[in-house]
Each structure stands twice: as structure tokens, then as C-alpha cells.
Amino acid sequence: MSEADFTISDHGTIILLKPHTSKALAWVEENIGRENGYQPYWPTVLCEPRYAQDILDGIRQDGLEVGSVRRN
């Protein structure tokens, strides 16, 4: 099994989406961008939970894989 292009971690009021491959990094540059809202962890994308599903749908529609990180 290959590494996912992204991992997503849910922190309740924020979602972090971390790119792991060059394709994933290119995807966030093209579709989100560093200047889109508050992005203090760039290239890890910070977003509100209400936007996460649309972002994940776009990633998957473009053929990239997303894994999740479990919170303890």
C-alpha cells in the first residue's frame, strides 16, 4: 500500500490537511493557496470543518488519496 497523498486531522474547531507528496503540494498550491485565509502552518492547510468535505471531494475527484490521523 502506498502512502496517502494527504493526511487529515480533526481538532474539533479546525481541520488540518497535510500534503505528503509533490502532487498533493501542487494541488494545495493550485486549489487553495497560501493567501487563502489564515494559513500559519503552510503547506499544511487549516480549514473550518464546514469546508472540509468540499475540499476532500475535490482532492478525491482529482485522483489523490487522503488518509486520516486519529486523535487520542
Backbone torsions as a table, in degrees:
resi	resn	phi	psi	omega
1	MET	NA	133.6	-178.9
2	SER	-85.6	160.7	177.3
3	GLU	-66.8	141.9	176.2
4	ALA	-65.9	150.7	177.2
5	ASP	-68.3	-33.8	-179.2
6	PHE	-133.4	156.2	161.6
7	THR	-122.0	147.2	179.3
8	ILE	-120.5	137.4	175.6
9	SER	-131.4	131.5	-176.6
10	ASP	-98.5	120.1	179.4
11	HIS	-113.3	27.0	177.5
12	GLY	85.6	-79.1	-177.7
13	THR	-91.1	-10.8	175.0
14	ILE	-138.0	155.8	175.2
15	ILE	-118.8	135.3	174.2
16	LEU	-111.6	129.4	-179.7
17	LEU	-119.0	110.4	-174.2
18	LYS	-106.3	120.2	176.6
19	PRO	-77.8	140.3	-179.3
20	HIS	-119.1	-12.7	-177.8
21	THR	-123.1	164.7	177.9
22	SER	-63.6	-34.2	176.7
23	LYS	-64.5	-39.9	179.6
24	ALA	-67.0	-42.1	178.5
25	LEU	-62.6	-43.1	176.9
26	ALA	-61.9	-38.6	-179.5
27	TRP	-62.7	-46.9	-179.3
28	VAL	-68.1	-35.0	176.4
29	GLU	-61.7	-44.2	-176.2
30	GLU	-77.3	-38.5	-170.7
31	ASN	-101.9	-18.6	-179.5
32	ILE	-122.2	-61.2	177.7
33	GLY	85.5	145.1	-177.8
34	ARG	-60.0	-33.7	-175.2
35	GLU	-88.6	6.2	-179.1
36	ASN	-86.0	93.9	-179.4
37	GLY	75.8	-157.8	-177.6
38	TYR	-90.4	111.0	-176.4
39	GLN	-125.7	69.3	-175.7
40	PRO	-73.3	-15.2	-176.3
41	TYR	-110.3	16.4	-175.5
42	TRP	-46.6	135.0	12.6
43	PRO	-86.7	1.2	170.7
44	THR	-66.7	130.2	-175.7
45	VAL	-93.8	130.7	175.0
46	LEU	-102.3	130.3	176.6
47	CYS	-146.8	161.4	174.6
48	GLU	-76.2	149.2	-179.8
49	PRO	-55.3	-31.8	-178.0
50	ARG	-65.3	-20.0	179.1
51	TYR	-98.0	-13.2	-171.8
52	ALA	-60.3	-44.8	-175.9
53	GLN	-63.2	-40.9	177.8
54	ASP	-63.2	-40.7	178.7
55	ILE	-65.1	-46.3	178.8
56	LEU	-61.7	-40.3	177.9
57	ASP	-61.1	-43.2	179.0
58	GLY	-63.7	-41.7	178.1
59	ILE	-60.7	-48.9	-178.3
60	ARG	-67.2	-36.5	178.0
61	GLN	-63.8	-27.0	178.7
62	ASP	-90.9	10.7	172.3
63	GLY	83.3	14.7	178.7
64	LEU	-98.4	157.9	-177.7
65	GLU	-108.1	144.2	178.7
66	VAL	-122.7	128.2	172.7
67	GLY	-105.9	168.1	179.8
68	SER	-119.8	157.0	175.9
69	VAL	-112.6	127.4	179.1
70	ARG	-83.4	139.9	174.5
71	ARG	-90.7	145.7	176.6
72	ASN	-89.7	NA	NA
